[in-house]
Amino acid sequence: MKEIEMVRDNILVNVELPKTETEAGIIVNEETAAQMRKDIVGEILAIGPEVVNLKEGDKILLPPHGNIPVSYKGGVYHVFREISIFAKVNG
């Protein structure tokens, strides 16, 4: 996302939202779907100049809290600080 320039150690992430339908076809609400999900993974879209361990395009494990949801051009994204990121997902 080249038109957004993050500041400091902030990271703009596209979070893979939990599914609202089980494999058996049962539809659940978003809160229940979030509880069913074991890992929260996101893709980094933009990083601030103080981010040293990550780069755009990295897949990362995220905490369930501590983010700021933002909306831009019809999409909803999440802003995290680098210190709150658990791990990078390789492969």
Beta strands, then each sheet from edge to edge (+ up, - down):
strand 1: 10-15
strand 2: 41-47
strand 3: 59-61
strand 4: 68-72
strand 5: 75-81
strand 6: 87-89
sheet 1: 4+ 5- 1+ 2- 3+ 6-
end
